[in-house]
Amino acid sequence: MSRYHCCATCIYFVAERKNGKMNYYCKRLGYETKTHYQFNCWTPKENVRKLMEKDGGKND
């Protein structure tokens, strides 16, 4: 999988601060996640897609 593939780069990733603590969740799946987790339903954000195109498909 691409080096860009992680929850934090997905369009469905949401970060919210609650009670002084950061909470991360997937608004598509509806549950808590971590920034570095990876799922097959990943849809990269537009800026990440552009970086991937710029890299020419390199997956290191």
RANORFEN-V535493 format. One record per residue. N is the residue number from 1. RES is the residue in one letter. SS is DSSP state (alpha for helix, beta for strand, coil for the rest). D_FIRST is the distance of its C-alpha to the first C-alpha in Angstrom with 1 decimal. Layout:
# RANORFEN-V535493
N&RES&SS&D_FIRST  N&RES&SS&D_FIRST
This chain:
# RANORFEN-V535493
1&M&coil&0.0  2&S&coil&3.8  3&R&coil&6.6  4&Y&coil&8.2  5&H&coil&6.6  6&C&coil&9.6  7&C&alpha&12.9  8&A&alpha&14.9  9&T&alpha&13.3  10&C&beta&13.8  11&I&coil&17.1  12&Y&coil&18.3  13&F&beta&18.2  14&V&beta&21.8  15&A&beta&23.3  16&E&beta&27.0  17&R&beta&29.7  18&K&beta&32.1  19&N&coil&35.0  20&G&coil&33.7  21&K&beta&30.3  22&M&beta&26.9  23&N&beta&25.4  24&Y&beta&21.9  25&Y&beta&21.2  26&C&beta&19.4  27&K&coil&22.1  28&R&coil&20.5  29&L&coil&20.3  30&G&coil&23.2  31&Y&beta&22.5  32&E&beta&22.0  33&T&coil&18.6  34&K&coil&17.5  35&T&coil&15.9  36&H&coil&13.1  37&Y&coil&12.4  38&Q&coil&9.4  39&F&coil&10.4  40&N&coil&9.7  41&C&coil&12.4  42&W&coil&10.7  43&T&coil&12.7  44&P&beta&12.4  45&K&coil&15.8  46&E&alpha&17.6  47&N&alpha&17.7  48&V&alpha&13.9  49&R&alpha&13.7  50&K&alpha&16.5  51&L&alpha&14.8  52&M&alpha&11.8  53&E&alpha&14.5  54&K&alpha&16.5  55&D&coil&14.0  56&G&coil&14.2  57&G&coil&10.6  58&K&coil&10.0  59&N&coil&6.6  60&D&coil&8.7
